[in-house]
């Protein structure tokens, strides 16, 4: 009995000594040495290895280093940009210098070797003949598949993809797909094709584009957020959806409101003829005007249109009075893009379909209707949502919306039961 207690005490003392390491392991935390620079919000797994031996090791923000991965400078340098990933059990040797861009993914069990042994003398062991060091450079937005090897002297251009299991011995140009041993370019990447790639748009893409665009259009955002809602008392209080509302700012809903317009503007509206339906007081039209060739923004409320035209003073935007259920006010004019943000829920079920139909009729062939609302799974969920707001006459389920879009469009895609994109 005494012997068992003795062994139990030894085990407890051992665990107490190791408690900090165990806690860090559970929390996936670790202490970073002073000679390594790592940006904010980066995640370094406890079982990964970071060693800077008389070199430079600098890593950007929002970086992820997976389980068992090794980053070793060996007297050289390793620099990694923001938002990049080195996945489980990959190894990077920095002897000759390694530079990796931002938003680059290096998948599991890859090896980057930025040096090469000399072997000119047959009778002298290779390990005594020194090394040649040219270094490795990998650009931004590169994806290197699992179990690949990148050898010294290789540059991989921005946007390129290396297939899993490849051995890269020569440089790869930007925006190429390469594969094999040795890796060879098999084709060039092509840009987003609306018809073919529509269903590949997801919420992460919407969010990414918004984060990029909001930096470029800070002046527009500042003007919208500083808007005084007391200027528009003609709109019912419950329907004053202003991004600068204090509650929206606190909850983050402000970003949801802004990002739908910035996403639509950047992806679909550049140099296009745009119709912004049910535009309200025009802050969304203001965002679209940064991208579009022309914007026609309409609303049924005369006060809203009069206010928008005078307050925003946009050179390429025309604010007009119009009824979404009867497009005759447009006099047969056609558009490349129609926006329908947070509008369909303000119609009855019958009129909601009529609204979509009327907007489809004013689109050019191949044109895009893009809109948002909430599209739950069930009628019960829709009813529960509707009764929370007397101005919402019908909440369309995702199935109801799909049936409508199938009638009037050649292709469509619904993102997270929130955004729909339909092609005429």
N, C-alpha and C positions, 0 to 999 in steps of 0.2 A: 504493500500500500504506500509506504514511504517513498519507494523507488518511483512509483507511478506519479506521485505528487511532484517529485523532483523533476521528472521529465516534462511534466505539464508546465511547471514554472519556467523551465528552460525555453520551451516553445513560446510561452507568453512573452518572455524577455526578448526573444528573437523578433517576434512580431512587432513589439513596441519599438525596437531599434529601426525596423524597416517600415514603420507606419507611414512616414512621409512619402517614401517611394511608392508604397502601396496606394496611398490616397491619390498621388499624381497619376499612377497607372490607371486607377478607376476613372478619374476625371479626364484622362487623356491630356495631362498637363506635364510640362517639363521646364527646367531651368535652362536658359540659353546662355552660353558663355559670352563674356564681354567682347571677344574678338569676332563675333558674328552679328551682323545687322539684319534684323527681320522686321518687316512692316507690321502695321496694326491688323488685327483680326486674322492673323495667320494661324493655321492649325498644324502643329508638329506632333506626330504620334510619339508616345513614350518609347516605343520600341524602334523608332527610327534613329539613325546615327548622323549627327552633324559634326564635322571636324574641320577646323581651319588650322592647318599646319603651315605657319609662316607664309600665308597667302592672304587672299581677300575673299570673303564669303558674304555676299549681300543679296538679300531676298526682299521682294516688294510686299505690298499689302494683300490681304485676302488669299494668301498662298496656302496650299495643302500639301503636306508630306505624309505619305501613307506608312502603314506598318512595315517595319524591316527595311525601309528604303535607306540608302547611304548616300550622303553628299560629302565628298572628301576633296579638299583643295590640293593636297600634296605640293604645297609651295606655289601653286598657280592661283588662278582666280575663278570663281563661279559667281555669276550674276544672273538673277532670275527676276522677271518683271511681276507686275500685279496680276492677281486672279489666275495664277497658273497652278498646275497640279503635277506632282511627281508621285505616281501611284506605288502600291505595295511592292517591296523588294527590288525596286529599280536602283541602279548604282550610277553615280556621276563622278568621274575622276577629273579633277581640275588642273592637272599638271600643266597643260599647254594653254589653258584658258577656255572656259565655257560660258557663253552668253546665251540666255534663253529669254525670249520676249514675254509679253503679257498675253493672258488668255490662251496659253499653250498647255496641252495635256500630254503628258508622257505616261503611258499606261504601265501595267504591272510587268515586272521582271525585264525591263529594258536596261541596256548598258550604254553609257556614253564614255568613250575613251579618247581623251584629248592629247594623246602622245602615242609614239610608235617606237619600238625597239630598233636600233641600228643592228645590222647583221652582215656587214661587208667582209669581215675576216672570218674565214671558215674555221680556223684553228684556235680562235679565242672565244671563250664562252659568251654567248649573246648578252648575258646579264652584265658584263663588263664593258660593253661597247657603247653604252649611253643611249640617249633617246633623241628623236626629232620631235619637235613640238610646233604644230601649226594652229591648233585650237579648233574649236567647234562653235558655230553660230547657228542658232535656231530662232526663227523670226516669231512674230506675233501670230496668234490664232492658228497654231500648228497642232496637228493631232498625230501622235506617234503610237502605233498599235503595239499591243503587248508582245514581249519577247523579241523586240527589235534591238539591233546593235548599230550605233552611230560611231563611225571611226574618225580618227584625227584628220583634220583638214576639210571636213564637210561643212558646207553651209546649206541650210534648208530655208527656203524663202517663205515669206509671210503667206499664211492661208493654205499651206500644203498639207497633204495627208500621206503618212507612211503606213502601208499595210502591215498587219501583224506578222511577226516572224521574219521581217526583212533585215538584211545587212546592208547598210548604206555606206558605200565606199567613195562615192562621188557626190558632188553638190547637186541639189534639186532646186529648180527655179520656183518662184512663187506660184501659188494657186494651182499646184499640180497634184495628181495622185500617183504615187510610186509604190512599187511592190517588188519583192523577189530577192534573190541572192546571186549576184549583187543587185541592189534595187535599181529599177529602171522606171522611167515615167511611162505610165500606161494611158493616161489621158489628162486633159486639163479640166479643172473645175469650171462649171458654168454657173452664172448667177441665178438667183431665184426666178423660177418660171411660174407665173400665176396659175395657169391651168394645171400644171403637173405637180406643183409643190404646195398648193393651197392648204392641204391638210397637215403640212409640217409646221405651220405657224402655231406656236403655243404661248402660254402666258409668260414664260421666261424670256422669249423673244420680244414680246410686247414691253416687258419691264426693262429689258436691256436697252431697247431703242429709246424709251423714255429717259432713262438715266443719261444717255449720251446727248439727247436733244435738249434736255432742260438746261444743260450747261451752256449750249450755244445760244439759247433764246431766253437768257436771264432777264433781259429788259422787258420782254413781253410778259413773262411770268410775274415779275415785280409789279407791273401795272395792273394785272388781273387780281393779284392777291391784295393789293392796296385799295381795291375798289370799295366804295362806301355804299352798302345796300340801301341806305336811307334815300338814295337818289331815285330808287325805283319802287315807290310805295304803291304803284298801280298793280304790282304783282302780289298775289296772295302770299302771306308769310310762309305757309307750309311749303310753297313751291319756289322759294328763293334759294336756289341751289348755287351759291357762290363759293368758289374754291377757297376764298379767303375767310370764310366763316370760322370763328374761333373753335367751335366744336369739331369741324372737319379737319382743322389743322392739328388738333390734339389727337384725333383718332387715326389720322393718316388718310382719311377719305379724300382729302384734297388731291393727293397724288393719283388716286383712281380716276378722279374727274379730269385731271389734266392729261393723263397718259393716253386716254382713248383718242384725244384730238392730235397729240403729238405723233402717236403711232400711225394714225390714218394719214396725217400730213406727210410724214417722211416716206412711208412705204407706198402710198397710193396716189397722193395728190401733187407730187412735184411736177410743176409746169402743166397741170391739167385744169380742165374746166370743171368746177366743183359746185354742187348744190348742197347747201347746209339746211336741211329741213327742220322746221320747228326750232328755230335758232334762239328763241328767248331773247335775252338782252345782248347777245352777240359776243360774249367773251370767247366761246369756242370758235366762232367764225374768225376772230382775231388771230388765233393760233393757226388755223388753216390758211389764212392769207399770207403767212410767212413762206408757204410752199407753193401755193397754187398760182396758175396763170391768172385765173379769175375765180371769184367766189360770188355766187348768188345765194344770199341768206334770206329765208322767208319765215314769217310767223303770222298767225291769224290775228294777233293783238296789235292794233295800230300804235298804241303807246310804246310797246316794246320796239317796234321797227323805227319809229320816229326817234326814240332815245338812242338806239344803237347806231343809227346813221350819223347822228351829231356827236355822240360821245367818243366813239372809236376812231372815226375819221380815217378810214382805210381806203387807199387809192384804188386797189384792185377788187374791192368788195362792194356789192350793191345790195342794200337791205330793202326788201319789198314785202308788201302785205300779200299773203296767200293762204289758201285752204289746202291742207295736206290731203284731203279727200276728193279734191277736184283740181287737177293740174292745168286747167284751161288758162289760168293766169300767166302761165309760162309761154303761151302762144306758140307751142310746138317746139320750143327750144330743147336741145338735147345736151346731156352732160356726160363726162367721163367717170365721175364719182358722185355718189349721193351719200350723205351721212344721215344717220337716224339714231342719234345718241339719246338714250333715256326718253323715248317718245312713245313707243308702241303701247306701253302700259297705260297711257292716257286715253286710249280708245276702248270701245267695247270689243268683244271678240270679232264680231262681224266687220266693224270699221277698222280694226287692226289689220285684218287681211286686205281690206280695200286700200288702206294706207300703203302697204307693201306693194300692192298691184300698181297703184298710181305712181309710186316712185320708180318701179321697174320700167314703166312706159317712157319715162324721160331719160333713160340711160341709153347711151350708144351701145352698139353691139360690142361685147367684151368689156363693157363698163362694170363698175363695182359699186354695190350697195354695202355699206358697213355701218353697223349699229350696235347698241348695247341696251341691255335691260337685265332683269333677273329671270331665268328660265328654269324653274325647278323641275323635279322628276314627276311629281304627282299633282293631281287636282287638289288634293287636301292641302299640300304645301302651298300651292298657288292661292287658294282661298285664304289661308292664314296670313299670307303676305298682303293680299289685297285689302283686308279689313284694317290693316294698320295705317292706311292712307286713303282718305276719301277721294283724292284726286286720281287714284289709280283705279280705272274702271274694269280692267281685266289683266290678270297676270298670266301670260302664255307659258305653258309648260314647254319643255324642250321638244317633245313630240309634236305639239301643236305648231310650233315654229317650223320644224322640219317639213311638215306637210305643206305649209304655205310656201316656203322657199323652193320646194320641189316643183311646185306649179309654175313658177314664174322665172326660174333661173336655171342655167345649165349646170351649175356647180355651186356648192356652198360648203361652209365649214363653221362650226360653232365651237368657241373656245371657252372652256370652264363654265359652261352654262351662263355666260355673261356677254361675250362679244360674238356677233355673227358677221361673216363676210360672204357675200353672194356675188356670182359673176353672171351677167346677162348672156 
